[in-house]
Amino acid sequence: MEYLAIDMSNIENSDESDKEEILSYFKEKYKVEVMATTLEQLKVKGWIVSF
């Protein structure tokens, strides 16, 4: 696995520090790049060609 993308657009009742803690947890656990992004954003960036 090269990266982990987490869609946080629907997470409610959490602030930016909560979201950063989630990203840090997964980065440490899996030792990969972790980003908060949606599937559509990944497609725009060219990370996903087809799904």
Order of alpha helices (4+ residues) and beta strands (2+ residues): beta-alpha-beta-alpha
